[in-house]
Amino acid sequence: MALLSGRVLDLTGVEGFLCGKVLADLGAEVIKVERPGGDPSRRQGPFYHDIPHPEKSLYWFAYNLNKKGITLDIETGEGKDIFKKLVAGADFVIESFPAGYLDGLGLGYPALSAVNPSVVMTSITPFGQRGPYRDYKGSDITLLAMGGLLYITGYPDRPPLRVSVPQSWLLAGSSAAASTMIAHYHRSCTGEGQHVDVSIQASITWALTNAVAHWELEGINLSRRGSVLSGRFGRNIQRILWPCRDGFVAYVIFGGRLGVSMGNCQLAAWLDEEGIADDFLREFDWESYDLAVAVQEEQDRLEAYAGQLFLKHNKLELYGEGLKRGIKIFPAYSPKDVMADPQLKSREFWVKVAHPELADTLTYPGAFYRTAEPDTVKPRRPPLIGEHNREIYRQLGISDREIVRLNQVGVI
């Protein structure tokens, strides 16, 4: 069952692709508005069968599933008029142009709300619509750095690290989708549209979880620690990621009742069965173990036992045995592992989408939710360049002859 109805005009670039994708997955009719000739991201790899082509970009496929697509040059006079007609029948407009760009074209929120007072417009920019950084540009690494996430990512003896796949735009896209839905709820209560201003920098700062709180409350500036936890229990650090026979697993040896709930006692028993435990571990009092006062050498000694065990097994063996014993060990999945995960398969998360233009069927991630009603959001392959021009422009009363003319003069 679709959770969202209505029409979305998606003017975003890579910074906001995910916002439109989420709204489409929720059931909205999302119309991707591209410049004539197609969005620049269509030329971004990787490509289907490594053939560079604007209709074969896997990057484009990933973030534009379930959308329709039209072409329109909103910088031309006719293009502006057509866009306003589209807005008159739309429920949402999402965009990621530089702050003030649409206002300069006469297509900012004041102009669009005059056409359609109930429209919700969501703008995604590096630093937001106001403030001293309003007009600054921002790449992924710039925004990760100025949002604070870069500083705490990596290892203590090395410079900060950027995650390989751009994260800032994905964090902003998900924040924008949530904010758009809140504005939609407000409209359902009042009938009023509004302008939602999403800052990518602010979206990243929200992802820092406890780092800001540590500074605000304790004056502790959390720094890079690699695959360990730090700052939660004085100066003591706890390992999170452990090598095993075929990859990595996640487990944290906490102290006290938290550690007992994680399965420390059961882990100690398993270590004894495997011949790894000694008298120190057999007699260890897990409930009274307090990380706030424990010395790091003691924590390291406990972790050394666990490290030996994990190296003897593969990640699924450790995960399965952990489930049986009540030990919270989790496999660090690779993309291949994610595709094979039985839980996702049971939810029919992966969907097959036909691409007639490729004479092939590709597998995509499906919707992130399920409802009690049968699914009504059928997967739609990402649009070809201008694929739905005729369908959408006919709805505005534009004749086929006029559509041809508009195409010839570069408006669509």
Secondary structure as UniProt FT lines:
FT   STRAND          7..11
FT   TURN            14..16
FT   HELIX           17..25
FT   TURN            26..27
FT   STRAND          29..34
FT   TURN            36..37
FT   HELIX           40..43
FT   HELIX           48..50
FT   TURN            54..55
FT   HELIX           58..64
FT   TURN            65..66
FT   STRAND          67..71
FT   TURN            74..75
FT   HELIX           77..88
FT   STRAND          92..95
FT   TURN            99..100
FT   HELIX           101..104
FT   TURN            105..106
FT   HELIX           109..115
FT   TURN            117..118
FT   STRAND          120..125
FT   TURN            132..135
FT   HELIX           140..147
FT   TURN            148..152
FT   TURN            156..157
FT   HELIX           168..190
FT   STRAND          195..199
FT   HELIX           200..206
FT   TURN            207..210
FT   HELIX           211..218
FT   STRAND          228..233
FT   TURN            234..235
FT   STRAND          236..239
FT   STRAND          241..244
FT   TURN            245..246
FT   STRAND          247..250
FT   HELIX           256..262
FT   HELIX           264..273
FT   TURN            274..275
FT   HELIX           279..282
FT   TURN            286..288
FT   TURN            291..293
FT   HELIX           296..311
FT   HELIX           315..325
FT   STRAND          330..331
FT   HELIX           335..340
FT   HELIX           342..346
FT   TURN            347..348
FT   STRAND          350..355
FT   HELIX           356..358
FT   STRAND          360..365
FT   TURN            385..388
FT   HELIX           389..395
FT   TURN            396..397
FT   HELIX           400..408
FT   TURN            409..410
//
